[in-house]
Amino acid sequence: MRSSEFKVARDFLLENRTDGRRAVENFRWPEPASFNWALDWFDVELARGSLSDRPALHVLGEHAEEVSFAEMAARSSRVANGLRRLGVRRGDRILLMTASVTPHWETMLAAMKLGAVVIPSTLLLTAADLAERVARARVRCVIVPMSETHKFPGLGDNVFRVCLGDPPPDWTSFDSLHDASEEFEPDAETRPDDPMLLYFTSGTTSRPKMVLHSHRSYPVGHLSTMYWIGARPGERHMAIGAPGWAGHSYMALFGPWNAGATIVVLNQSRFDARVVLDALVEHRVDTFFAPPTVWRMLLQQDLSAWPVVLREAVSGGEPLNPEVIEQIQRTWGVTVRDGWGQTEMTSQIANVPAQPLNVGAMGSHLPGCSVAILDEEGREAEDGELALPMAPRPPGLMLGYLQDDDTLQPIQGPYYRTGDAVRGNPDGTYRYVGRVDDVFKSSGYRISPFELESVLIEHPAVVEVAVVPSPDPLRLVVPKAFVALAAAHEPTRDTAASIFRHIRDRLAPYNRVRRIAFTEELPKTVSGKIRRAELRRGEAAHGAAPRPVDEFREEEVLSITRSE
């Protein structure tokens, strides 16, 4: 397949962006015999067509820069030739660790052109994290800022070292790669199942897995993400998030560039909500993505002071609380549309543009996507684990998990089981319940931590919260909330009482948080996801020991009986 077949599928989704039913019923995935998204789509359709002179990327903040589609195509070809001259070959693995700067996007495109495999990595990784990744993934080349080169003390002579900035001894300057020709010739055709991206999962419960994606799964598969975003050719799409995570490829690479939209990013070392809001207004951003944490931080500002012109707003990475959606709608008149995907796949479920929103639901299945709900015995049900049928194989699904011996563990069986628990709604949408490992029973009732957290986050004192089971002699376990407080709120008995009363007004007795512990910070993975498993282990280990001094219990704070 060259760009024509891909373009037909893409154009169909753009033409039916407000007709979700027709899009779902009639969309067909392109079936590539060969396809290289960087060469066949970006260089041919975006860099040489009507959008060629329009900005492909606009970096704001430090190292600010605006680069057109034509310029980006030429630069990435120079980088590809420069890496080839250095010794990087098809199939080699490149660990790429940068801030939101232009070389990140240049390298992503360059590696696709070469047939090399990129391992996007966050700047938050430690030297030990990186040593593990280099060894497990058999890294051939690292590309990092000068400030991070000290994290790679033990690289062997067989690893190429490329540095953004003034290079130390034995490192190559990234700028020198631009000395190569902008005319790139591939050494072979790219097959759709050739490896392209290798992600390390965030590891909330275990050692990170290595997720291997292909030239089909992410570039082609993210046509679904393009549809969810609602971006249009020539518009401006802004995404909040740092390179290194799969969500960055969702919202700051394939999703918007499949549409031909300009990617607007903020390169700031420390998040500043006011800077984000200023950028939305000044650059007249059309479509905007931010994870739930950022949306909650934005709401701490007076949003009415920023007259945005947003047409579409989306959130993902973890479910967005209904209260946040309602506040944004009241202030800006735009609905934040939630959606769902994983590192292992592209977007599968979302609330799409111009469709009625079932607040609290993560949406319905996207065009070309098929999902099922399985109970504990693997039978289809209305409440259970979300799964993807493997017949036919979902185009956006990973090749499999790469093992430490460099063999691929393929997906076997009739379903890919996601590990996420959901509940089907009568209108065809799905409601997120939580990670399968997070859901627990109390007094025989099934408890969804996310549902309780959604109610807790509505309280003005609560800025962040995690609910886990806590041992209890009467109910076996009861829901306990670890709460990080907003500014000007103290971790006192009165604050706990206020939160407990808030819960009692909104939740059934079986489904209430019974204990609260205040904490300055919740334990998180390097990607920012809460480590509920760590909190669960702490509670289980506590067992029958004397209760923690910082724990408040509902029956004592509110002077009620245990049966209430």
C-alpha positions in Angstrom: 0.0 0.0 0.0 1.2 3.5 -0.8 -0.5 6.6 0.5 -3.6 6.4 -1.7 -5.2 3.5 0.2 -4.3 5.0 3.5 -5.7 8.4 2.4 -9.0 6.9 1.3 -9.6 5.5 4.7 -8.4 8.7 6.4 -10.6 10.9 4.2 -13.6 8.7 4.9 -13.2 9.4 8.6 -12.7 13.1 8.2 -15.8 13.3 6.0 -17.9 11.4 8.6 -16.6 13.1 11.7 -20.1 14.2 12.7 -21.8 11.0 11.6 -20.6 8.4 14.0 -23.1 5.7 13.0 -22.1 5.8 9.3 -18.4 5.9 10.2 -18.7 2.8 12.4 -20.8 0.9 9.9 -18.9 1.7 6.8 -15.2 2.2 7.7 -12.7 -0.3 6.5 -9.1 -0.5 7.5 -6.5 -0.2 4.7 -4.8 -3.6 4.1 -1.2 -2.7 3.3 1.2 -5.0 1.4 3.9 -2.5 2.2 3.7 0.9 3.9 6.1 3.3 5.5 4.1 6.1 7.1 7.0 8.6 7.1 8.0 8.0 3.5 4.6 7.2 1.9 2.3 9.5 3.9 4.2 12.3 5.6 6.7 13.0 2.8 4.3 12.4 -0.1 1.0 13.7 1.1 1.8 16.2 3.8 5.1 17.6 2.8 4.4 17.9 -1.0 0.7 18.7 -1.0 -1.4 21.8 -0.1 -0.2 21.7 3.5 3.5 21.7 2.6 4.2 25.3 3.7 1.9 25.1 6.8 3.5 24.4 10.2 3.7 20.7 11.0 5.2 21.4 14.5 5.1 24.5 16.7 7.2 24.2 19.8 6.5 26.9 22.5 8.7 27.8 25.4 12.4 26.8 25.6 13.9 26.1 22.2 10.8 27.5 20.6 10.5 26.8 16.9 8.0 26.4 14.1 8.7 23.9 11.3 6.7 23.4 8.1 5.7 20.0 6.8 8.2 20.4 3.9 11.0 21.4 6.3 10.2 18.5 8.7 10.4 16.0 5.8 13.7 17.4 4.7 15.2 17.5 8.2 14.1 14.0 9.1 15.7 12.7 5.9 18.9 14.4 6.8 18.8 12.8 10.2 18.0 9.4 8.7 21.0 9.7 6.4 23.2 10.9 9.2 22.2 8.0 11.4 22.9 5.6 8.5 26.3 7.2 8.1 26.9 6.6 11.8 26.1 2.9 11.4 22.5 2.6 12.4 20.7 0.0 10.2 17.2 -1.5 9.7 16.0 -3.3 12.8 18.5 -1.5 15.1 17.0 -0.1 18.3 17.3 3.6 19.2 16.7 4.8 22.7 15.3 8.3 22.2 15.1 10.5 25.4 14.3 14.2 24.8 12.2 17.0 26.0 9.5 18.5 23.7 12.0 19.7 21.2 12.0 19.5 17.4 14.7 16.7 17.3 12.3 14.3 18.9 9.9 14.5 15.9 12.8 14.5 13.4 14.2 11.3 14.9 10.8 9.6 15.1 10.3 10.1 11.3 14.0 9.4 10.5 13.9 6.0 12.3 10.7 5.0 10.4 12.4 5.9 7.1 15.5 3.8 8.1 13.4 0.9 9.4 15.0 1.3 12.9 13.0 0.7 16.0 12.5 3.6 18.4 12.3 3.2 22.2 10.7 6.5 23.4 11.9 7.2 27.0 11.2 9.8 29.6 13.7 12.2 31.0 12.6 11.1 34.4 14.4 7.7 34.1 17.4 7.1 36.3 20.7 5.6 35.3 19.6 2.3 36.6 16.3 2.4 34.7 18.2 3.2 31.5 20.9 0.5 32.0 18.1 -2.0 32.3 16.4 -0.8 29.1 19.6 -0.7 27.2 20.4 -4.3 28.2 16.9 -5.8 27.9 16.1 -4.1 24.5 19.6 -4.6 23.1 19.9 -0.9 22.3 22.2 0.0 19.4 21.9 3.8 19.6 21.0 6.4 22.2 19.9 10.0 21.5 19.7 12.2 24.6 20.4 15.8 25.7 23.8 16.7 26.9 22.4 17.1 30.4 21.5 13.4 30.4 24.7 11.8 29.1 26.0 11.1 32.6 23.2 8.5 33.0 24.9 6.3 30.5 28.3 5.5 32.1 28.5 1.8 31.0 27.7 1.9 27.3 29.8 -0.5 25.3 31.6 0.4 22.1 28.8 -1.2 20.1 26.3 1.5 21.1 26.3 4.7 19.1 26.0 7.9 21.3 24.3 11.0 19.9 23.9 14.1 22.0 21.6 17.2 21.7 23.9 20.1 22.6 27.7 20.2 23.0 28.8 16.5 23.0 31.2 15.0 25.6 34.1 12.9 24.3 33.0 9.8 22.4 29.5 11.3 21.7 28.3 12.6 18.3 26.5 15.9 18.0 22.9 15.6 16.8 23.4 18.8 14.8 26.1 17.0 12.8 23.4 14.6 11.5 21.9 17.5 9.6 25.0 17.7 7.4 23.8 14.7 5.5 21.7 14.8 2.3 18.0 15.5 2.4 17.4 12.9 -0.4 16.7 9.6 1.3 16.5 6.3 -0.4 15.3 3.3 1.6 17.3 0.1 1.5 14.2 -2.1 1.2 10.4 -2.0 1.3 8.8 -1.7 4.7 6.4 -4.5 5.5 3.4 -3.7 7.7 4.5 -6.1 10.4 8.0 -4.8 10.5 8.8 -3.6 14.1 8.8 0.2 14.5 8.3 1.1 18.2 9.2 -0.5 21.5 7.5 0.8 24.6 8.2 -0.1 28.2 5.0 -0.2 30.1 4.7 1.9 33.3 5.0 -1.1 35.6 2.3 -0.3 38.3 2.5 -3.9 39.7 5.5 -5.6 38.2 8.7 -5.2 36.1 7.9 -3.2 32.9 6.9 -5.2 29.9 8.3 -4.5 26.5 5.5 -3.7 24.0 6.5 -4.1 20.4 4.5 -2.2 17.7 4.7 -2.3 13.9 4.5 0.0 10.9 0.8 -1.0 10.8 -0.3 -1.0 14.4 0.5 2.6 15.4 0.6 4.7 12.2 -2.5 3.0 10.6 -4.1 2.0 13.9 -4.1 5.7 15.0 -6.7 6.6 12.4 -9.1 5.8 15.3 -7.3 8.4 17.4 -7.5 11.0 14.7 -11.3 10.4 14.6 -11.5 10.7 18.4 -9.6 14.0 18.5 -11.7 15.5 15.8 -8.7 17.4 14.2 -8.9 18.7 10.7 -6.3 19.4 8.0 -4.5 22.8 8.6 -5.9 23.2 12.1 -3.9 23.6 15.3 -3.9 20.7 17.8 -2.3 21.2 21.2 -1.3 18.2 23.4 0.0 18.3 26.9 2.4 15.5 27.7 6.1 14.7 27.6 7.8 12.4 25.0 8.5 8.9 26.3 4.9 7.6 26.7 2.6 5.9 24.3 0.1 8.7 24.9 2.5 11.1 23.3 2.4 9.0 20.0 -1.4 9.1 20.3 -1.9 12.8 20.7 1.3 14.5 19.6 2.3 12.5 16.6 0.1 10.0 14.7 -3.3 11.3 15.7 -2.9 14.9 14.6 -0.5 14.2 11.7 -2.9 11.6 10.3 -5.3 14.5 9.9 -2.6 17.0 8.6 -3.0 19.2 11.7 -0.3 21.4 13.2 1.1 19.9 16.5 1.5 22.6 19.2 3.5 21.6 22.2 4.8 23.4 25.3 8.4 22.7 26.2 8.5 23.7 29.9 10.5 22.1 32.6 7.8 22.7 35.2 4.1 22.7 34.5 2.4 26.0 34.7 -1.4 26.1 34.2 -1.4 29.8 33.3 1.2 29.3 30.6 -1.0 26.5 29.1 -4.1 28.7 29.1 -2.2 31.6 27.6 -1.0 29.4 24.8 -4.5 28.1 24.1 -5.7 31.7 23.6 -2.7 33.2 21.9 -2.3 30.5 19.3 -6.0 30.0 18.8 -5.9 26.2 19.3 -8.7 24.3 17.7 -8.4 20.9 19.4 -6.8 20.2 22.8 -5.7 17.1 24.7 -4.7 17.0 28.3 -4.6 14.1 30.8 -7.0 14.2 33.8 -4.4 15.6 36.2 -3.8 18.6 34.0 -7.5 19.2 33.6 -7.9 19.3 37.4 -5.0 21.7 37.7 -6.5 24.0 35.0 -9.7 24.1 37.0 -7.8 25.7 39.9 -7.6 28.8 37.7 -10.5 31.1 36.8 -11.0 29.7 33.3 -13.5 32.4 32.4 -10.5 34.8 32.1 -9.2 32.9 29.1 -11.5 33.2 26.0 -10.4 30.0 24.2 -11.7 29.2 20.7 -11.6 25.4 21.2 -13.8 23.3 19.1 -12.8 20.0 20.6 -11.3 18.8 23.9 -10.2 15.3 24.8 -8.8 13.5 27.8 -7.2 10.1 28.2 -4.6 8.0 30.0 -7.0 7.4 32.9 -10.7 8.2 33.3 -11.8 11.8 33.8 -14.2 12.5 36.6 -17.6 13.7 35.5 -17.4 16.8 37.8 -14.4 18.0 35.7 -16.3 17.6 32.4 -19.3 19.5 33.8 -17.2 22.4 35.0 -15.3 22.8 31.7 -18.6 22.7 29.8 -20.1 25.4 32.0 -17.2 27.7 31.6 -15.9 27.2 28.1 -19.0 25.6 26.4 -16.8 22.7 25.2 -17.3 19.1 26.2 -14.2 17.2 27.2 -14.5 13.8 25.6 -13.0 10.9 27.3 -11.6 7.8 25.6 -9.7 4.6 26.1 -6.7 2.8 24.8 -3.5 1.3 26.1 0.2 1.2 25.4 -0.5 -2.2 23.8 -2.9 -0.7 21.3 -4.4 2.4 19.7 -7.6 4.1 20.7 -10.5 1.6 20.8 -13.3 3.3 22.8 -14.1 7.1 22.9 -16.8 9.7 23.1 -16.6 11.1 19.5 -17.4 14.6 18.2 -21.0 15.7 17.6 -22.5 12.7 19.5 -24.5 12.9 22.8 -22.3 12.5 25.8 -23.1 9.9 28.5 -21.3 11.7 31.3 -19.1 9.2 33.2 -18.9 6.8 30.3 -15.7 6.4 28.4 -17.6 6.1 25.1 -18.5 3.5 22.5 -16.2 1.5 20.2 -14.5 3.6 17.5 -14.8 2.9 13.7 -13.0 -0.3 12.8 -12.7 -1.4 16.4 -14.5 -4.3 18.1 -14.6 -5.0 21.9 -16.1 -7.6 24.2 -16.7 -7.9 28.0 -15.7 -11.2 29.5 -16.6 -12.6 32.9 -14.2 -14.6 35.1 -14.9 -17.8 33.1 -14.2 -16.1 29.8 -17.9 -15.8 28.7 -19.3 -12.6 27.3 -21.1 -10.6 29.9 -22.4 -7.0 30.7 -19.9 -6.5 33.5 -16.3 -7.8 33.5 -13.0 -7.5 31.8 -12.7 -5.6 28.5 -11.2 -7.7 25.7 -10.5 -7.4 22.0 -11.6 -10.2 19.7 -8.7 -11.6 17.7 -10.7 -12.6 14.7 -10.0 -10.6 12.7 -6.8 -9.3 14.4 -7.2 -5.7 15.5 -4.9 -3.5 13.2 -4.0 -1.3 16.1 -2.9 -4.1 18.4 0.8 -4.6 19.3 2.8 -7.5 17.7 3.2 -8.9 21.2 5.5 -8.6 24.3 9.2 -8.8 23.6 11.0 -11.1 26.0 14.5 -10.6 27.5 15.9 -13.3 25.2 14.7 -11.1 22.2 11.9 -13.5 21.2 8.4 -12.3 20.7 5.5 -13.5 22.9 2.6 -13.3 20.5 -1.0 -12.9 21.6 -2.8 -16.3 21.7 -6.4 -17.3 22.1 -9.6 -15.8 20.8 -9.3 -12.6 22.8 -6.7 -10.1 24.0 -7.6 -9.4 27.6 -6.8 -5.8 28.6 -6.9 -6.1 32.4 -9.5 -3.2 32.6 -12.8 -3.9 34.2 -15.8 -2.2 32.5 -19.6 -2.2 32.6 -21.8 -2.1 29.4 -24.5 0.6 29.2 -27.8 0.1 27.4 -26.9 2.9 24.9 -23.9 1.0 23.7 -21.3 3.0 25.7 -19.0 1.6 28.3 -18.3 2.7 31.9 -14.9 2.2 33.4 -14.8 0.3 36.7 -11.1 0.0 37.2 -8.1 -2.3 36.7 -9.2 -5.8 37.3 -6.5 -6.1 40.0 -7.9 -3.0 41.7 -11.6 -4.1 42.0 -12.4 -5.8 45.3 -15.4 -7.1 47.3 -16.6 -5.7 50.7 -19.4 -7.6 52.5 -20.0 -9.4 49.3 -20.4 -6.3 47.2 -18.2 -5.5 44.2 -16.4 -2.2 44.8 -14.9 -0.1 42.0 -12.2 2.2 43.4 -12.6 4.6 40.4 -16.4 5.1 41.2 -15.6 6.1 44.7 -12.7 8.2 43.7 -14.9 10.1 41.2 -17.2 11.1 44.1 -14.3 12.0 46.4 -12.6 14.2 43.9 -15.8 16.4 43.8 -15.0 17.6 47.3 -13.2 20.9 47.3 -10.5 19.7 49.8 -9.5 16.7 47.6 -7.0 17.2 44.9 -6.0 13.6 44.4 -7.2 10.3 45.8 -6.7 6.5 45.7 -9.1 4.0 47.1 -7.9 0.5 48.2 -9.2 -2.3 50.4 -8.3 -2.2 54.1 -8.6 -5.3 56.4 -11.7 -5.2 58.6 -12.9 -7.8 61.1 -16.6 -7.4 60.3 -16.6 -6.9 56.5 -13.3 -8.6 55.7 -12.2 -5.4 53.9 -13.6 -1.9 53.7 -12.8 0.9 51.2 -10.0 3.2 52.4 -9.1 6.5 50.7 -5.6 8.0 50.6 -6.2 11.7 50.1 -3.9 14.4 49.0 -5.4 17.8 50.0 -5.8 21.0 48.0 -4.1 24.1 49.2 -5.6 25.8 52.3 -7.0 22.5 53.7 -5.5 20.8 56.7 -5.4 17.0 57.5 -7.7 17.3 60.5 -10.7 15.4 61.9 -13.0 18.2 60.7 -11.7 17.8 57.1 -12.2 14.1 57.3 -15.8 14.6 58.7 -16.6 16.9 55.8 -15.4 14.4 53.3 -17.3 11.5 55.0 -20.5 13.6 55.0 -20.0 14.4 51.3 -19.7 10.6 50.6 -22.8 9.8 52.6 -24.9 12.2 50.6 -23.9 10.6 47.3 -23.2 6.9 47.7 -25.2 3.8 48.9 -24.1 2.4 52.3 -22.4 -0.7 50.8 -20.4 1.5 48.5 -18.9 4.1 50.9 -15.3 4.9 51.9 -15.1 4.0 55.6 -11.6 5.1 56.3 -9.5 8.1 55.3 -5.8 8.7 55.5 -4.3 12.1 54.4 -1.0 12.0 52.6 1.2 14.7 51.0 1.8 12.7 47.9 0.5 9.4 46.5 3.0 6.8 45.3 3.3 6.8 41.5 5.0 5.2 38.6 7.5 7.2 36.6 4.7 7.9 34.1 2.5 9.5 36.9 0.1 6.6 37.4 -0.9 5.9 41.0 0.6 2.7 42.4 -2.5 1.3 44.1 -0.8 -2.0 44.3 1.7 -0.5 46.7 -1.0 1.0 48.8 -2.9 -2.4 48.8 0.2 -4.2 49.9 0.7 -1.7 52.7 -2.8 -2.2 54.0 -2.6 -6.0 53.7 0.7 -6.1 55.6 -0.8 -3.9 58.3 -3.4 -6.6 59.1 -4.4 -6.8 62.7 -1.7 -4.4 63.9 -2.8 -1.2 65.8 -4.4 1.3 63.5 -2.3 4.1 62.0 -2.4 7.3 64.0 -3.2 9.3 60.8 -6.3 7.2 59.9 -9.8 8.6 60.4 -12.7 6.1 60.6 -16.2 7.1 59.6 -18.0 5.5 62.6 -15.8 7.5 65.0 -15.7 10.8 63.1 -19.4 10.9 62.5 -20.4 9.0 65.7 -22.4 6.4 63.8 -22.9 2.6 64.3 -20.9 0.1 62.3 -24.1 -1.1 60.6 -24.9 2.2 59.0 
